[in-house]
Amino acid sequence: RVRTVAETRAAAEQIGYPLIIKPIAGAGSADTYRVDDAAELEAVLGRMHHVREASCEEFVEGDELTYDTVSIAGRPAFANVAQYLPRPLAARTHEWISPVIITVRDLTQPGLADGLALGERVLGALGMGDGFTHMEWFRKANGEVVFGEIGCRPGGAHLVDQMNYTCDIDLFREWARAVCWGKFEAPTRRKYNAAIIFKRAKGQGRITRIDGLREFLQRHGEHVVEQRLLPVGTQRRDWKKTLVSDGFILLRHPDWDRTHELAMEAASDITMWAE
């Protein structure tokens, strides 16, 4: 943890480059920067005067995923993994990207085992009681698992809605049940991979048209569970200040490859325009 410019410079010297700097009290990759050398560090420090406390740590290359739970007495009554496509930092750096998050239906696959096991150990180490948790972790190319964020809260950006659609349950109700009565009564069988695709309009001003949406829904409407793109005439949002951007499409499918394919098609073939 760093609170001053001097502390940040000292941490960078100890850690080495590349590194990542992000607020302790942050969300959605806001005020989060990859730093590759001392010159970039000075530039970033000039943009972080309003941040009271930050984390300065090694930049980890690899797939970025979540580990989410509703826990009772520190043990997960419900668990979830989702993958960010691309990594949130990249999505917050390039406006043209349509960020995608996909929940993973099959949690038994070997590539997730170490992340799930480490997540459970984190719950024990932190003395978690009853409630929602949201963690983010990296799966490096060599298989090593590294946790980057640990929060005693649900994930944002409609991640809980995705989990609900994954299992056809109501986790808001089960969260309350866990906290109030120490019980979780919903079935936890995972039926679908659920993908959310956030869209950003091209241009500034009000939304003038949406290309490709009608055709996408004609082809794949049976898999779309929510379509919440901003309607024509609405002022577009500041993409730097909200991950939800100018709305989203949420879809699901039992097969991971097909879910990924549909999400990438929505990301590339649907375009919003503003002026």
SEMAR-980390 format. One record per residue (C-alpha): residue in one letter; z, y, x. Coordinates in nm, 3 decimals. Example, Ala and Ser with C-alpha at 12.3 -4.5 7.8 and 13.67 -1.06 7.14 Angstrom:
2
   residuo        c3        c2        c1
         A     0.780    -0.450     1.230
         S     0.714    -0.106     1.367
***
This chain:
275
   residuo        c3        c2        c1
         R     0.000     0.000     0.000
         V    -0.084     0.347     0.122
         R     0.027     0.686    -0.007
         T    -0.102     0.929     0.255
         V    -0.413     0.991     0.463
         A    -0.223     0.893     0.777
         E    -0.108     0.564     0.624
         T    -0.462     0.484     0.515
         R    -0.606     0.550     0.861
         A    -0.337     0.333     1.018
         A    -0.405     0.052     0.770
         A    -0.778     0.070     0.838
         E    -0.719     0.044     1.212
         Q    -0.502    -0.263     1.159
         I    -0.728    -0.437     0.904
         G    -1.068    -0.350     1.048
         Y    -1.397    -0.295     0.866
         P    -1.534    -0.357     0.611
         L    -1.237    -0.285     0.387
         I    -1.179    -0.185     0.029
         I    -0.961     0.096    -0.106
         K    -0.854     0.097    -0.471
         P    -0.577     0.258    -0.678
         I    -0.259     0.064    -0.749
         A    -0.271     0.206    -1.104
         G    -0.639     0.150    -1.170
         A    -0.881    -0.026    -1.403
         G    -1.249    -0.105    -1.422
         S    -1.320    -0.041    -1.051
         A    -1.265     0.334    -1.095
         D    -1.189     0.511    -0.765
         T    -1.263     0.187    -0.580
         Y    -1.464     0.203    -0.259
         R    -1.603    -0.028     0.005
         V    -1.564     0.131     0.348
         D    -1.774     0.010     0.643
         D    -1.665     0.246     0.922
         A    -1.438     0.537     1.015
         A    -1.688     0.799     0.900
         E    -1.708     0.644     0.553
         L    -1.329     0.629     0.543
         E    -1.303     1.005     0.593
         A    -1.558     1.064     0.317
         V    -1.369     0.838     0.077
         L    -1.035     1.001     0.158
         G    -1.187     1.331     0.052
         R    -1.258     1.186    -0.293
         M    -0.915     1.032    -0.350
         H    -0.677     1.328    -0.341
         H    -0.584     1.265    -0.706
         V    -0.483     0.901    -0.639
         R    -0.109     0.882    -0.569
         E    -0.097     0.527    -0.432
         A    -0.371     0.288    -0.324
         S    -0.428    -0.057    -0.182
         C    -0.616    -0.079     0.148
         E    -0.727    -0.434     0.222
         E    -0.994    -0.658     0.371
         F    -1.326    -0.657     0.186
         V    -1.390    -1.015     0.073
         E    -1.744    -1.147     0.026
         G    -1.796    -1.408    -0.246
         D    -1.822    -1.476    -0.618
         E    -1.572    -1.274    -0.823
         L    -1.397    -1.442    -1.114
         T    -1.095    -1.398    -1.340
         Y    -0.795    -1.616    -1.413
         D    -0.643    -1.525    -1.748
         T    -0.350    -1.682    -1.928
         V    -0.122    -1.658    -2.224
         S     0.196    -1.789    -2.064
         I     0.524    -1.914    -2.207
         A     0.822    -1.931    -1.972
         G     0.584    -1.880    -1.682
         R     0.351    -2.168    -1.766
         P     0.001    -2.120    -1.909
         A    -0.027    -2.226    -2.272
         F    -0.386    -2.102    -2.255
         A    -0.605    -2.043    -1.950
         N    -0.946    -1.886    -1.898
         V    -1.192    -1.819    -1.617
         A    -1.478    -1.570    -1.635
         Q    -1.736    -1.466    -1.377
         Y    -1.853    -1.110    -1.306
         L    -2.229    -1.070    -1.255
         P    -2.263    -0.878    -1.032
         R    -1.927    -0.796    -0.877
         P    -1.759    -0.501    -1.051
         L    -1.783    -0.276    -0.745
         A    -2.162    -0.318    -0.736
         A    -2.183    -0.257    -1.110
         R    -1.985     0.066    -1.073
         T    -2.205     0.184    -0.785
         H    -2.555     0.151    -0.938
         E    -2.628     0.304    -1.279
         W    -2.936     0.087    -1.343
         I    -2.728    -0.233    -1.349
         S    -2.636    -0.392    -1.683
         P    -2.297    -0.551    -1.599
         V    -2.245    -0.904    -1.729
         I    -1.925    -1.110    -1.768
         I    -1.941    -1.476    -1.872
         T    -1.644    -1.694    -1.966
         V    -1.665    -2.046    -1.827
         R    -1.653    -2.325    -2.083
         D    -1.585    -2.611    -1.838
         L    -1.266    -2.542    -1.642
         T    -1.259    -2.894    -1.495
         Q    -1.543    -2.836    -1.248
         P    -1.436    -2.876    -0.883
         G    -1.541    -2.523    -0.785
         L    -1.262    -2.376    -1.001
         A    -0.979    -2.614    -0.911
         D    -0.837    -2.417    -0.617
         G    -0.850    -2.089    -0.810
         L    -0.669    -2.236    -1.110
         A    -0.405    -2.397    -0.888
         L    -0.342    -2.077    -0.694
         G    -0.322    -1.879    -1.018
         E    -0.050    -2.109    -1.150
         R     0.143    -2.069    -0.825
         V     0.116    -1.692    -0.859
         L     0.271    -1.711    -1.207
         G     0.566    -1.898    -1.061
         A     0.604    -1.673    -0.758
         L     0.614    -1.358    -0.970
         G     0.859    -1.500    -1.222
         M     0.623    -1.460    -1.515
         G     0.788    -1.504    -1.853
         D     0.604    -1.483    -2.186
         G     0.282    -1.287    -2.227
         F    -0.075    -1.222    -2.119
         T    -0.185    -1.218    -1.755
         H    -0.514    -1.117    -1.594
         M    -0.598    -1.193    -1.232
         E    -0.918    -1.153    -1.032
         W    -1.013    -1.379    -0.745
         F    -1.293    -1.448    -0.501
         R    -1.462    -1.776    -0.416
         K    -1.599    -1.739    -0.063
         A    -1.908    -1.923     0.063
         N    -1.687    -2.163     0.260
         G    -1.488    -2.252    -0.055
         E    -1.180    -2.047     0.034
         V    -1.005    -1.882    -0.261
         V    -0.863    -1.528    -0.230
         F    -0.684    -1.340    -0.508
         G    -0.758    -0.967    -0.527
         E    -0.578    -0.844    -0.841
         I    -0.276    -0.965    -1.034
         G    -0.179    -0.799    -1.362
         C     0.075    -0.872    -1.635
         R    -0.167    -0.761    -1.906
         P    -0.480    -0.884    -2.081
         G    -0.817    -0.812    -1.923
         G    -1.006    -0.513    -2.057
         A    -1.370    -0.455    -2.156
         H    -1.353    -0.699    -2.453
         L    -1.259    -0.994    -2.230
         V    -1.006    -1.113    -2.491
         D    -1.282    -1.107    -2.753
         Q    -1.493    -1.325    -2.523
         M    -1.207    -1.572    -2.490
         N    -1.170    -1.578    -2.868
         Y    -1.540    -1.659    -2.907
         T    -1.514    -1.925    -2.635
         C    -1.261    -2.125    -2.837
         D    -1.298    -1.984    -3.192
         I    -0.934    -1.869    -3.194
         D    -0.735    -1.544    -3.222
         L    -0.557    -1.478    -2.893
         F    -0.414    -1.149    -3.017
         R    -0.214    -1.346    -3.274
         E    -0.119    -1.616    -3.022
         W    -0.011    -1.352    -2.768
         A     0.226    -1.208    -3.029
         R     0.348    -1.557    -3.119
         A     0.417    -1.637    -2.752
         V     0.612    -1.315    -2.694
         C     0.807    -1.323    -3.021
         W     0.877    -1.693    -3.067
         G     0.777    -1.868    -2.745
         K     0.504    -2.067    -2.919
         F     0.125    -2.108    -2.896
         E    -0.029    -2.285    -3.194
         A    -0.406    -2.237    -3.165
         P    -0.637    -2.515    -3.039
         T    -0.747    -2.460    -2.680
         R    -1.067    -2.668    -2.676
         R    -1.340    -2.463    -2.514
         K    -1.659    -2.477    -2.720
         Y    -1.882    -2.214    -2.559
         N    -1.957    -2.001    -2.258
         A    -1.942    -1.643    -2.391
         A    -2.138    -1.364    -2.222
         I    -2.104    -0.991    -2.269
         I    -2.383    -0.762    -2.151
         F    -2.308    -0.391    -2.116
         K    -2.602    -0.152    -2.142
         R    -2.655     0.194    -1.991
         A    -2.914     0.430    -2.131
         K    -3.178     0.583    -1.906
         G    -3.163     0.962    -1.916
         Q    -2.900     1.205    -2.041
         G    -2.816     1.334    -2.387
         R    -2.849     1.144    -2.714
         I    -2.984     0.794    -2.759
         T    -3.349     0.827    -2.868
         R    -3.465     0.466    -2.883
         I    -3.376     0.108    -2.790
         D    -3.661    -0.109    -2.661
         G    -3.653    -0.488    -2.668
         L    -3.350    -0.535    -2.894
         R    -3.538    -0.640    -3.206
         E    -3.748    -0.889    -3.011
         F    -3.442    -1.032    -2.835
         L    -3.261    -1.081    -3.166
         Q    -3.568    -1.245    -3.318
         R    -3.579    -1.494    -3.031
         H    -3.208    -1.557    -2.981
         G    -3.019    -1.409    -3.276
         E    -2.847    -1.740    -3.356
         H    -2.653    -1.710    -3.030
         V    -2.555    -1.342    -3.067
         V    -2.207    -1.291    -3.215
         E    -2.177    -0.913    -3.172
         Q    -2.426    -0.630    -3.119
         R    -2.253    -0.299    -3.060
         L    -2.509    -0.081    -2.883
         L    -2.476     0.290    -2.958
         P    -2.713     0.377    -3.244
         V    -3.001     0.621    -3.209
         G    -2.875     0.979    -3.233
         T    -2.542     0.907    -3.062
         Q    -2.444     1.096    -2.746
         R    -2.456     0.857    -2.452
         R    -2.136     0.800    -2.260
         D    -2.048     0.877    -1.899
         W    -2.110     0.539    -1.734
         K    -1.876     0.630    -1.448
         K    -1.581     0.659    -1.687
         T    -1.622     0.350    -1.905
         L    -1.724    -0.007    -1.830
         V    -1.827    -0.047    -2.193
         S    -2.097     0.213    -2.117
         D    -2.341     0.266    -2.408
         G    -2.240    -0.047    -2.590
         F    -2.281    -0.419    -2.550
         I    -2.421    -0.746    -2.677
         L    -2.196    -1.052    -2.692
         L    -2.354    -1.397    -2.710
         R    -2.248    -1.757    -2.660
         H    -2.392    -2.102    -2.594
         P    -2.239    -2.441    -2.503
         D    -2.453    -2.476    -2.188
         W    -2.368    -2.255    -1.886
         D    -2.723    -2.231    -1.751
         R    -2.861    -2.133    -2.091
         T    -2.585    -1.875    -2.142
         H    -2.661    -1.724    -1.801
         E    -3.033    -1.722    -1.880
         L    -2.981    -1.543    -2.212
         A    -2.747    -1.288    -2.055
         M    -2.993    -1.206    -1.777
         E    -3.273    -1.173    -2.032
         A    -3.067    -0.925    -2.235
         A    -2.981    -0.735    -1.918
         S    -3.345    -0.701    -1.811
         D    -3.543    -0.687    -2.138
         I    -3.334    -0.448    -2.350
         T    -3.360    -0.081    -2.251
         M    -3.183     0.217    -2.404
         W    -3.327     0.569    -2.365
         A    -3.157     0.907    -2.394
         E    -3.272     1.269    -2.371
***
